[in-house]
Amino acid sequence: AALADDDKRRLSLTGTGTVSAAPDKAHISTGVVSDAASASAALAANNRAMTRIIAELKTQGLAAKDIQTANFSVQPLYRRFKDGRPAEITGYRVTNSVRITVRDLPRLGTILDKVVTLGSNRINGIEFALDDAEKLRDAARRKAVADATRKARLYAESAGVRLGDVLSISETTAYPPRPVYRARLQAAPAAAVPVQSGEQSIQVQVNMSWALK
């Protein structure tokens, strides 16, 4: 807090508002890494697995807009020698991954189980999110203004002055870390993957100034 004498006496304070809610969607990056002696063999194996996975995602109710290719690459695999001989190609690796959005969170564990069973051997992350974050952010803004106003009244009363008009309001929005699950999957699980979505918090800070009477 700051109490200053300039052309107008003013009181400046910061208020904080936080709103928490359970996430209602999840973003996942999942895909297939295939190694083979030739690029064509690695690509064919990868295509078969990815075709099965994408078909299953649609069967599970995911819309086309919620399935997007995120990465595709073909890379040679090398054998390297310690005696100075040049490295030689021993095979090829094809990587194909998609970023999907799951909007029915109770089905998330089942969907993970299905894609792994059908050949996905890489899940790079699960990111939980709020579909209507702006509505919650507005609620946090109201709380932040109320917090700053409450403290301003307390300071003014303690100092024996009265609050006048609000002179300025500015906002600082803090986005807390989002829970993320990362794994490299080697084999299919025996049952649906247990996933806990937790809560998401949105915090807003406002800087406010009042004239003092």
N, C-alpha and C positions, 0 to 999 in steps of 0.2 A: 504494500500500500504506500501511497505517496501523497502528502499534503503540501501544496506549494502555493506561494504568493507570487503571482505574475499579474497580467492585466485582469485576470479573474482568479480568485481562489478556487482551487479545484481539488478533487479527491479522485485518485486513479487506483483501480483494483482489478485483479484477475479472478474470474469465476470459472469453475470446472463443472462439466456435466458428463455423466457416463450412463450409457444405456446398454444392457446386455440382453441377448436373445439367442435361442437355439438356431443354428444354421439350418437353411432349408434346401441347400443344394451342395454338390461337391464336384470339383474339377479333378480329373484324373488323367495322367499321362501313362499310357500303357502300350506295349508293342512287342515285337518279335525280333530277336537277333538270330540269324541263321548263318552257320559256317559250312562251307563245302569246298571241294577241290577246285571247282570251276565257278566262275561268276554266274553262269546260267543255272547251274544246279542250286546254288545258294539262293538265287532270285526265285526259282520255281518253288523251293521249299518255303521260303518266306511268304510268297504270294498265296500259297495254299492255306497257311496258317492265318494270315491276315484276312483272307476272304471268309474263313469260318468265323473268326472273331467278330468282324463287322456285321455279318449276317445274324449272329447271336445277339449282338447289342441291339439291333433293330427288333429282334424277336422279344427282347426284354423291355421294349417300349420306348427306346431312345429315338428321338426325332433326328432326321438327317442334319438339321442345324446344330445338333449337339454332338456330332461326330466330325472331327476335323483332323486331317493329316498334319502332324506337327513336325515330323522329321523323316527323311528318307535318305539313305546313303549306301554306297557300295565301296568297300575298301579292300585292298589286297592285304593278305596276311604274310608276314615275312619270317624267314629263318635267318638269324644273324650269327655271324661267326666271329670268334675272338682272334683268329689268326690273320685278320685283315682282308679276307676274301669278301667280295661284295655280297650283300644280302640277296637271298633268292626268294621268289614268291612261292609259298606253299599252299595257298588257297585264297578264298575270298569270304568276306563277311558282309552280309546285307542286313541293314537295320531299318525297320519301319515302325513308326509309332504314331498313335493318334491321341488327341486330347479330347476327352469326352466330358460331358456335363450330365450328372445324374441328379434329377430333380425329385425323385422318389427315394429319399434317404433310407427308409426301412429295407429297400431292396439292394442297397449298396454292397453288403457282404455277399449276397447271392451273385450279383453281377461280377464281382471280383473273382469268385470261385469259378464261374463259367468261363471267363476269358483265360484264366490260367489253365483250366482243364483243356481248353481248345488250342493251347500252344503259346500263350503269352508268357514270356520268360523275363519280362522287365516291367516293373511299375516304378516310375521315377518320382511319383509324388501324388498325394491326395490332399487337396486344398479345399477346406470347407468355407462356404461363403453365404452371405445373406442376399436374397433375391431383391428385397426392397430396403436396401441399406439407407437410402436417402430419407425415408420416412423416420427411421430410427435416429438418423443424424439430426433431423429437425427436433426430435424429442430431447436429444442431448443438448442442443442449442438452447432450448427453453430452460433446461435445468441449469446450464451454465450462467445464463442471464439472471435467473433467480438466485443462484449462489453468490454472484457478484453483488447483486442488489442487497441481499441479506447482510453481507459483510459491510457494505457501504453504510447502511443504516446503523449498524452496530458502531462503526468507527465515528460516524457523525454524532451519534448520541453521546458516546464516551468523550468526545472532544468538545461537546457543548455547542455544536453548530447544527444547521439544518441542510439537508440535501436540496439542491436546486435541479435545474434541467440536466438531462443527459447531454454531454457535449460530444462524446465520441464512443463508438463501439467498433472493435475489430476482432477478428476471429483467427484462432490457431487451431487447426484440426489435427489430432494425433491418431494415427492408425496403428493399433497394437499388433504385435506379431500374430499371424494366423497359425493354428495348429496344422502341421503337415506331417504326413506319414510317408516314409521313404523305404523302399525295399527292392532288392534284386531277388526275384523268385526263381528257385531252381527246380521245384517240383510242385505238382498240383496238391492243394490241401484236401483233406478228407471231407471237410464240411465247409459251410459258408464262413467266410472270413469275418471274425468279430471286429467291428469297427465302432469306436466311440466318437461322436461328433462334438461333444462338449458344448461350450457356449462361445459366441463372438461378442466382443465389447467394442463399442464406438465411443470415443472420448472427444469432447470439444472443449476448448478453452476460449474465453472471450476476455478482451481487455476493454474496460469501460472507464469513462471519466464523467464526473458530475461537477457542476458548479456548486459552490457552497454559499449559503446565505448567512 
